[in-house]
Amino acid sequence: MQELEKINEFSGILTFVSHQTHTISEILSRLNLEEKHFAILVNGHKVDLNTIVKDDDEITVLPKIAGG
């Protein structure tokens, strides 16, 4: 079984389900993503890098948008 299962990808928004316990920091590292470029939601709630994700939690990775 995969540790992270991608369940959706749409317009740069990635959604995964966790199958193990991780911190957000560990997940971003495994996905080779830098936190400064993304906002992270777990089960629909904004979280920080130290948040612990448990089995069956849904993780959404949203790209930050810059405007001018």
SULJODA-V871306 format. One record per residue. N is the residue number from 1. RES is the residue in three letters. PHI is phi in whole degrees, -180 to 180 (* if undefined). OMEGA is omega in radians with two decimals (* if undefined). Layout:
# SULJODA-V871306
n = <N;N>
res = <RES;RES>
phi = <PHI;PHI>
omega = <OMEGA;OMEGA>
This chain:
# SULJODA-V871306
n = <1;2;3;4;5;6;7;8;9;10;11;12;13;14;15;16;17;18;19;20;21;22;23;24;25;26;27;28;29;30;31;32;33;34;35;36;37;38;39;40;41;42;43;44;45;46;47;48;49;50;51;52;53;54;55;56;57;58;59;60;61;62;63;64;65;66;67;68>
res = <MET;GLN;GLU;LEU;GLU;LYS;ILE;ASN;GLU;PHE;SER;GLY;ILE;LEU;THR;PHE;VAL;SER;HIS;GLN;THR;HIS;THR;ILE;SER;GLU;ILE;LEU;SER;ARG;LEU;ASN;LEU;GLU;GLU;LYS;HIS;PHE;ALA;ILE;LEU;VAL;ASN;GLY;HIS;LYS;VAL;ASP;LEU;ASN;THR;ILE;VAL;LYS;ASP;ASP;ASP;GLU;ILE;THR;VAL;LEU;PRO;LYS;ILE;ALA;GLY;GLY>
phi = <*;-74;-69;-125;-111;-73;-111;-164;-146;-148;51;83;-93;-107;-128;-128;-116;-86;-117;-152;-85;-146;-93;-60;-58;-64;-64;-62;-63;-64;-88;59;-118;-95;-58;-64;-100;-140;-107;-120;-117;-122;52;86;-117;-65;-133;-107;-65;-89;-63;-94;-101;-109;-52;75;-71;-100;-111;-115;-109;-108;-70;-75;-111;-107;-134;-144>
omega = <3.10;3.06;3.09;3.12;3.11;-3.14;3.13;2.99;-3.09;3.10;3.11;3.10;-3.13;3.08;-3.12;2.92;3.12;3.07;3.05;3.10;3.13;2.89;3.07;3.12;3.11;-3.14;3.13;3.10;3.13;3.12;-3.12;-3.14;3.07;-3.07;-3.06;-3.12;-3.01;2.92;-3.06;3.04;2.99;-3.09;3.06;-3.11;3.12;-3.08;3.08;-3.05;-3.10;3.14;3.11;3.12;-3.10;3.12;3.11;3.01;3.10;-3.11;3.09;-3.14;-3.10;3.07;3.06;-3.09;3.09;3.13;-3.10;*>
